[in-house]
Amino acid sequence: MGRKILFITTDQQRYDAYGCNGGTVARTPVTDQLAAEGIRYERAYCANVICTPARSSMLTGQHPRTHGAIANGVPLPQDAPSIAETLADAGYRTALIGKVHFEPIADPEAKFPQNRLAATDTHGPYRGFDYVSFAGHGPLGASHYANWLRKNHPDQVDGFLRIFATTPGGDTGAPAVKAHQVARENYHTDWIADQVITWLDSLDDDEDWFCWMSFPDPHHPWDLPQSERDRIDWRTLDLPAGHPGSPERIREILSDRPAHWLAWYDGSVPNIDAAPGDFVPANLTDDQIREVNAVVHIKNELLDEAYGRVLDHLRQRGQLDDTDVIITTDHGEFQGDLGLLFKGPYHVDALMRLPMIWRPAPSAGLEPAVVSQPVSQIDLAPTFCSIAGIETPDWIEGTAMPTAPDGPRRRALIEWDSQLDTGYRMRTIAADGWLCTAYEPTETDYGLPRAQRYAEFDRNGAPVPELITYDGSEGELYNVIDDPHQWHNRWNDPDAREIRDAMVAEIYRALPAGRQPRLRPVAMG
């Protein structure tokens, strides 16, 4: 009998969501205790700032350009490797319970396995997992959670918002904010914890297992059970530290970086890659930002409580001392930083920096630590191999995460390729206290027809926005120690030119060649 692995992920969660990472609002005692007992990574980065590429990198241990799922709407190829399969081959029982998103969610004909399994209420096998039970952001779309809620609580199905809704709600008319009638115990966060506990109880005590417990929250829409809405009063919240304080200051900061930043803020070019197409950040009020943050903090508290329920169950089963627990997310969220919400082709810590906490099994005898060197999502798969005591497959591009503060220099690479015809292409390196992003020339022939992507503007009789294009000379450079919110772009600073050039050169030395031919998008979402 070896060490078991409980891998916990959330969706679109910031580094500072937890108290152990500097969060001051949400109460997260379970996560904070795991961090105190284990290893807390101060500079963990995603491989991509949207769901499918980031999740695929966690599963494969590969950069998006290698596994091929370079954007939402581009499915992870069926021949992509899976760390779950590697662990299953080593004798582990494997499960994925919760949000998946290795394939497009917008799939009404269930062409992709993840949606076909849900549509037929089948529970595996799937990509190396012998058991799966999927949940999305409510009962909309195909998921096992949707099947369960419709069957057992049909009166609680209505009221969830669609994922890209900007319906005004709450007290302030904030976009995508709503409280609804679903009971707390029937909300997807608690449902996932229940499903994990049930699966654990199906195993023999002497079996080794790997369970990916994958929560859809705190991702938008910002709806949650009415019973939990009063946990945090938005009126008591300050604006986030990353908010510049005024529209004038926001515009001043955004005007000093590539043009799509300010164009999205003022609404002249929508962020159709990763936010609702009709959302204009400049229209946000301070109180709306506060209310969105209050809902996110509440969601984070519910998540922490769900972790605790599963850990308590493992303790009752006598397995917690032999279980490694890793908590992270797929990518971050602006949540008011720079006056913005949602995510997209904007490579700053709000979106790229992840909570990453590894509480090794106490039986392993590792000392608690705080690691400041960068680590990446591609480092998770080899870490799982290390825990399991098996050889790391040669297709994995990451390296096992360090367990002590001192160690060799490390860096993380983050990619962006547009799923639509905006054509933005960005490559980022995080190393030595700097973030450096090189913009590649815009690829304007990528994706589905432009008129189809901008149909909402045509339908309303509004002019179709012009594309912003880049010639490859643009970029961003930030010192994250001196400038923690990345307000000062030093790309064109002569005093930082040597650092910029060295980091850009390292990006292209380090990135693999990439899958050819490059996969094209087949669906949104």
C-alpha positions in Angstrom: 0.0 0.0 0.0 1.5 3.4 -1.1 0.6 7.0 -1.0 -2.8 8.1 -2.2 -3.3 11.4 -4.2 -6.2 13.8 -3.7 -5.8 16.4 -6.5 -8.2 19.4 -5.9 -8.7 22.0 -8.5 -11.0 25.0 -8.8 -11.9 27.1 -11.8 -10.8 30.7 -12.4 -9.4 31.3 -8.9 -6.9 34.0 -7.9 -3.7 33.4 -6.0 -5.0 35.5 -3.1 -8.2 33.5 -2.7 -6.9 31.9 0.5 -5.8 33.4 3.7 -2.4 31.6 3.5 -1.7 33.6 0.3 -2.7 37.0 1.7 -6.4 36.9 1.3 -8.2 38.9 4.0 -11.9 38.3 3.3 -12.8 34.7 2.7 -12.4 32.4 5.7 -10.4 29.4 4.4 -9.1 27.5 7.5 -8.9 24.1 5.8 -6.6 25.3 3.0 -4.6 27.5 5.4 -3.9 24.5 7.6 -2.8 22.3 4.7 -0.5 25.1 3.7 1.0 25.4 7.2 1.6 21.6 7.2 2.9 21.3 3.7 4.5 23.3 0.9 3.1 26.6 -0.3 4.3 27.8 -3.7 4.4 31.6 -4.0 5.0 31.7 -7.8 3.0 29.0 -9.5 1.8 29.8 -13.0 -0.7 28.4 -15.4 0.3 27.2 -18.9 -2.5 29.2 -20.4 -5.1 31.6 -19.0 -8.2 29.8 -20.2 -9.7 26.4 -19.3 -9.0 23.8 -21.9 -5.3 24.4 -22.5 -4.6 24.8 -18.8 -6.5 21.7 -17.8 -4.9 19.7 -20.6 -1.5 20.7 -19.4 -2.3 19.4 -15.9 -3.4 16.1 -17.4 -0.5 15.7 -19.8 2.4 17.5 -18.2 2.9 19.2 -21.6 2.8 22.8 -22.9 -0.3 23.6 -24.9 1.7 23.7 -28.2 2.7 20.1 -27.6 -0.6 18.6 -26.5 -2.4 20.6 -29.2 -5.4 22.0 -27.2 -4.1 25.6 -27.6 -7.5 27.3 -26.9 -11.0 26.8 -25.7 -12.9 25.2 -28.6 -9.8 23.2 -29.6 -10.3 19.7 -28.2 -7.5 17.8 -26.5 -6.6 15.1 -29.1 -7.8 11.6 -28.2 -4.2 10.4 -28.6 -2.9 12.9 -26.0 -1.1 11.2 -23.1 -2.7 11.2 -19.6 -1.1 11.0 -16.2 -4.2 9.2 -15.0 -3.5 6.4 -17.4 0.1 6.2 -16.2 -1.0 6.0 -12.6 -3.7 3.4 -13.5 -1.0 1.3 -15.2 0.9 1.4 -12.0 -2.0 0.0 -10.1 -3.9 3.1 -9.0 -7.7 3.4 -9.0 -8.4 6.7 -10.8 -11.4 9.1 -10.8 -12.2 12.5 -12.1 -15.2 14.1 -10.4 -16.4 17.6 -11.2 -15.5 19.9 -14.1 -13.6 18.4 -17.0 -13.4 20.7 -20.1 -10.7 18.9 -22.1 -13.1 19.1 -25.0 -15.6 21.8 -26.1 -18.6 22.3 -23.9 -20.8 23.7 -26.7 -21.5 20.3 -28.2 -25.3 19.7 -28.5 -24.8 16.6 -30.6 -22.5 15.0 -28.0 -19.7 14.5 -30.6 -17.0 14.5 -27.9 -16.6 11.8 -25.2 -16.9 14.1 -22.2 -20.4 15.2 -23.3 -21.4 11.7 -24.6 -20.6 10.2 -21.3 -22.9 12.7 -19.5 -25.6 12.5 -22.1 -25.8 8.7 -21.7 -25.2 8.9 -17.9 -22.2 6.7 -18.3 -19.3 6.9 -15.8 -16.2 5.9 -17.7 -13.6 4.9 -18.7 -12.3 8.3 -19.9 -8.7 9.4 -20.6 -7.2 7.0 -18.1 -9.9 7.6 -15.4 -11.8 4.4 -14.6 -14.6 6.5 -13.0 -15.9 9.9 -13.9 -18.8 12.1 -12.8 -18.9 15.5 -14.4 -20.3 18.8 -13.2 -20.5 22.2 -14.9 -21.6 25.7 -13.9 -25.1 24.6 -13.0 -27.6 22.3 -14.8 -27.2 23.9 -18.3 -25.5 21.7 -20.8 -24.4 18.0 -20.5 -23.2 16.8 -17.1 -23.9 14.1 -14.6 -24.7 16.9 -12.1 -27.3 18.2 -14.5 -28.9 14.8 -14.9 -29.0 14.3 -11.1 -30.5 17.8 -10.4 -33.2 17.4 -13.0 -34.1 14.0 -11.8 -34.0 14.6 -8.0 -34.7 18.3 -7.6 -36.5 19.5 -10.8 -37.9 22.5 -8.8 -34.3 23.8 -8.3 -33.1 23.6 -11.9 -34.3 27.1 -13.0 -32.4 30.2 -11.8 -28.8 29.3 -12.8 -27.3 31.9 -15.2 -25.7 30.9 -18.4 -21.9 31.0 -18.3 -21.4 34.1 -20.5 -24.5 35.9 -19.3 -24.1 39.6 -18.4 -27.6 39.9 -16.9 -27.6 42.7 -14.4 -28.3 41.4 -10.9 -27.7 41.6 -7.2 -28.0 44.8 -5.3 -25.8 46.9 -7.7 -26.8 45.6 -11.2 -23.5 43.9 -11.5 -23.0 41.6 -14.5 -23.7 37.9 -14.0 -24.6 38.2 -10.3 -27.6 36.4 -8.9 -28.7 34.4 -5.9 -31.1 31.5 -6.7 -33.2 28.9 -5.0 -31.0 25.8 -5.2 -30.4 24.4 -1.8 -26.9 24.6 -0.4 -26.6 20.8 -0.2 -27.7 20.5 -3.9 -25.3 23.1 -5.2 -22.5 21.7 -7.4 -19.8 22.4 -4.9 -21.3 20.1 -2.2 -22.5 17.6 -4.8 -18.9 17.1 -6.0 -17.7 16.5 -2.4 -20.6 14.0 -1.9 -19.6 12.2 -5.1 -16.0 12.0 -4.1 -16.9 10.6 -0.7 -19.1 8.0 -2.3 -16.4 6.9 -4.7 -13.8 6.7 -1.9 -16.2 4.4 0.0 -16.3 2.1 -3.0 -12.6 1.3 -2.7 -10.9 -1.3 -0.5 -8.7 0.1 2.2 -5.6 -1.4 0.7 -6.1 0.2 -2.7 -4.0 3.1 -3.9 -6.0 5.8 -5.7 -5.7 9.1 -7.6 -8.8 11.3 -7.4 -9.1 14.6 -9.3 -11.7 16.6 -7.4 -12.5 19.4 -9.8 -14.8 22.3 -8.8 -16.5 24.7 -11.3 -16.4 27.6 -8.8 -15.5 30.4 -8.3 -15.8 31.0 -12.1 -18.6 33.2 -13.3 -21.5 33.4 -13.5 -21.5 34.7 -9.9 -24.7 33.0 -8.8 -24.9 30.9 -5.7 -27.5 29.6 -3.2 -29.7 32.3 -1.7 -29.0 30.8 1.8 -25.3 31.7 1.5 -25.6 35.2 0.0 -25.4 37.1 3.4 -22.1 35.5 4.5 -20.2 38.6 3.3 -21.7 42.1 2.8 -20.2 43.7 -0.3 -20.7 47.1 1.3 -17.9 46.3 3.8 -15.3 45.6 1.1 -12.6 47.8 -0.2 -11.8 47.9 -3.9 -9.1 45.2 -4.6 -5.5 46.4 -4.2 -4.9 45.9 -7.9 -7.6 48.5 -8.8 -5.9 51.8 -9.8 -8.6 53.9 -8.0 -10.1 55.9 -10.9 -11.1 55.6 -14.6 -8.4 58.2 -15.4 -5.7 56.2 -13.7 -6.9 53.0 -15.4 -6.7 54.6 -18.8 -3.3 55.9 -18.1 -1.9 52.5 -17.1 -3.6 50.6 -20.0 -2.5 53.1 -22.6 1.2 52.1 -21.9 0.7 48.6 -23.1 -0.4 46.9 -26.4 -3.6 48.4 -27.8 -6.1 45.6 -27.1 -5.9 46.3 -23.3 -7.4 49.9 -23.5 -9.6 48.9 -26.5 -11.3 46.3 -24.4 -11.7 48.6 -21.4 -13.4 51.3 -23.3 -15.5 48.9 -25.4 -14.1 49.7 -28.8 -12.9 46.1 -29.3 -14.6 43.4 -27.2 -12.7 40.6 -25.5 -14.6 37.8 -27.4 -12.0 35.2 -26.7 -12.7 34.9 -23.0 -15.4 37.3 -21.8 -19.0 38.1 -22.8 -18.9 40.0 -26.1 -21.2 42.8 -24.7 -19.2 43.4 -21.6 -17.5 46.9 -21.4 -15.3 47.2 -18.3 -15.4 51.0 -18.3 -19.1 50.7 -17.4 -18.4 48.9 -14.1 -19.1 50.9 -11.0 -16.9 50.5 -7.9 -19.9 49.0 -6.0 -20.4 46.4 -8.7 -16.8 45.3 -8.4 -17.3 45.0 -4.6 -20.4 42.9 -5.1 -18.7 40.5 -7.6 -15.8 40.1 -5.1 -18.2 39.4 -2.2 -19.8 36.5 -4.2 -16.4 35.2 -5.2 -15.2 35.2 -1.6 -18.4 33.4 -0.5 -17.8 30.7 -3.2 -14.2 30.3 -1.9 -15.6 29.7 1.6 -17.9 27.1 0.3 -15.1 25.4 -1.5 -12.9 25.4 1.6 -15.7 23.8 3.6 -16.1 21.1 0.8 -12.4 20.3 1.0 -12.8 19.9 4.8 -15.7 17.4 4.4 -13.6 15.1 2.2 -10.5 15.4 4.3 -12.6 14.5 7.4 -13.9 11.5 5.7 -10.4 10.4 4.8 -9.5 10.9 8.5 -12.4 8.7 9.5 -11.3 6.0 7.1 -7.8 6.1 8.5 -6.2 7.2 5.2 -5.3 10.8 5.7 -1.8 10.1 6.9 -1.0 8.3 3.6 -2.7 10.8 1.3 -1.0 13.7 -0.5 -3.3 16.6 -1.1 -2.6 19.2 -3.8 -4.8 22.3 -4.2 -4.6 24.6 -7.3 -6.7 26.1 -10.1 -6.6 26.3 -13.9 -6.1 30.1 -14.1 -7.0 33.3 -12.4 -9.5 36.1 -12.7 -9.2 39.9 -12.8 -11.8 40.4 -10.2 -11.5 44.2 -10.4 -7.7 44.4 -10.9 -7.0 47.2 -13.4 -10.8 47.8 -13.4 -11.4 44.6 -15.3 -13.4 41.4 -14.9 -13.2 37.9 -16.4 -10.0 36.8 -18.3 -8.5 36.7 -21.8 -5.3 37.6 -23.7 -3.8 39.7 -20.9 -0.7 38.2 -19.3 -0.4 39.5 -15.8 -0.4 37.8 -12.3 -4.2 38.3 -11.8 -4.7 35.7 -14.5 -1.5 33.7 -14.6 -0.4 33.3 -10.9 -2.1 30.4 -9.2 -2.6 29.1 -5.6 -0.6 26.0 -5.3 -0.5 24.1 -2.1 0.9 20.6 -1.6 0.4 18.9 1.7 2.5 15.7 1.3 1.3 12.6 3.1 2.6 12.9 6.7 4.0 9.4 6.4 6.4 10.8 3.7 8.2 12.8 6.4 8.7 16.0 4.4 9.1 19.3 6.2 6.8 22.3 5.7 8.2 24.9 3.3 7.5 28.0 1.3 9.0 27.9 -2.2 9.4 31.2 -4.1 10.9 29.8 -7.3 8.4 29.6 -10.2 6.6 26.3 -10.8 4.1 25.4 -13.6 1.1 23.3 -14.2 3.2 21.1 -16.4 5.1 20.2 -13.2 2.1 18.5 -11.6 2.2 15.3 -13.6 5.8 14.5 -12.7 5.0 15.4 -9.1 2.3 12.7 -9.1 4.8 10.2 -10.5 7.2 11.1 -7.7 4.5 10.6 -5.1 3.6 7.3 -6.6 7.2 6.2 -6.7 7.1 5.5 -10.5 9.3 6.7 -13.3 8.3 9.9 -15.1 7.3 9.1 -18.7 9.5 10.8 -21.4 6.5 12.6 -22.9 6.2 14.8 -19.8 7.8 18.2 -20.3 7.6 19.4 -16.7 9.8 18.5 -13.7 8.6 17.5 -10.2 7.9 20.5 -7.9 10.6 21.3 -5.4 10.0 20.5 -1.7 12.4 22.9 -0.2 13.0 26.7 -0.5 16.6 26.4 -1.8 17.2 24.9 -5.2 18.2 25.6 -8.8 16.8 28.4 -10.8 13.3 27.7 -12.3 11.1 29.4 -14.8 7.5 29.0 -16.1 6.2 29.6 -19.6 2.7 30.7 -20.5 1.2 30.7 -24.0 -1.8 32.4 -25.7 -3.3 31.5 -29.1 -6.7 32.9 -30.0 -9.5 30.5 -30.6 -11.2 33.2 -32.7 -10.0 35.5 -35.5 -8.7 38.2 -33.1 -5.4 36.3 -33.8 -3.5 37.4 -30.7 -0.4 35.2 -30.1 1.6 35.8 -26.9 4.5 33.9 -25.2 5.4 34.8 -21.6 8.2 33.8 -19.2 8.1 34.2 -15.4 11.6 34.0 -13.9 13.9 35.9 -11.6 11.2 38.3 -10.3 10.2 39.4 -13.8 7.3 38.7 -16.2 8.1 39.1 -19.9 5.6 38.7 -22.7 6.6 38.7 -26.4 3.8 39.4 -28.9 4.0 37.5 -32.2 2.7 38.9 -35.5 -1.1 38.7 -35.6 -2.5 35.7 -37.4 -5.7 36.9 -39.0 -6.7 33.8 -40.9 -7.2 31.7 -37.8 -10.6 30.5 -36.6 -14.1 30.6 -37.9 -15.4 33.3 -40.2 -15.3 36.7 -38.6 -18.9 37.5 -39.4 -20.0 34.4 -37.5 -17.9 35.4 -34.4 -19.3 38.9 -34.3 -22.9 37.9 -35.1 -24.2 39.7 -32.0 -23.0 43.0 -33.3 -24.5 42.4 -36.7 -27.8 41.3 -35.2 -28.2 44.5 -33.3 -27.2 46.6 -36.3 -24.0 47.8 -34.6 -20.8 48.1 -36.6 -18.5 45.1 -36.5 -15.4 46.2 -34.5 -12.1 46.5 -36.2 -9.3 44.0 -35.5 -6.2 45.1 -33.7 -3.1 43.6 -35.2 0.4 43.4 -34.0 3.7 43.2 -36.0 5.7 41.3 -33.4 7.6 44.2 -32.0 5.2 44.7 -29.1 5.4 43.3 -25.6 5.2 43.7 -21.9 7.8 43.6 -19.1 7.1 43.8 -15.4 9.2 43.6 -12.3 6.7 41.7 -10.0 8.7 42.5 -6.9 8.7 46.2 -7.3 5.4 46.3 -9.2 3.2 43.6 -7.8 0.1 44.6 -9.7 2.0 45.1 -13.0 1.1 48.8 -13.5 4.4 49.8 -15.1 5.2 48.2 -18.5 9.0 48.4 -19.0 9.1 46.8 -22.4 10.4 50.1 -24.0 12.5 51.1 -20.9 16.1 51.4 -22.1 17.3 50.5 -18.6 15.5 47.2 -18.9 16.4 46.4 -22.5 19.1 43.9 -21.6 16.7 42.0 -19.3 13.9 42.1 -21.9 16.1 40.7 -24.7 17.6 37.9 -22.6 14.1 36.8 -21.4 12.6 36.9 -24.9 15.6 34.8 -26.1 15.0 32.3 -23.3 11.3 32.0 -24.2 12.1 30.7 -27.6 15.0 28.5 -26.5 12.7 26.8 -23.9 9.5 26.4 -25.9 9.1 23.1 -27.7 8.5 23.1 -31.5 4.8 22.5 -31.2 2.3 20.0 -32.7 2.0 20.0 -36.4 -0.4 20.6 -38.1 -1.7 23.0 -35.5 -5.3 22.1 -34.5 -8.1 24.4 -35.4 -11.1 25.4 -33.2 -14.3 23.4 -33.7 -16.6 25.1 -31.2 -16.8 27.8 -28.6 -16.5 27.0 -25.0 
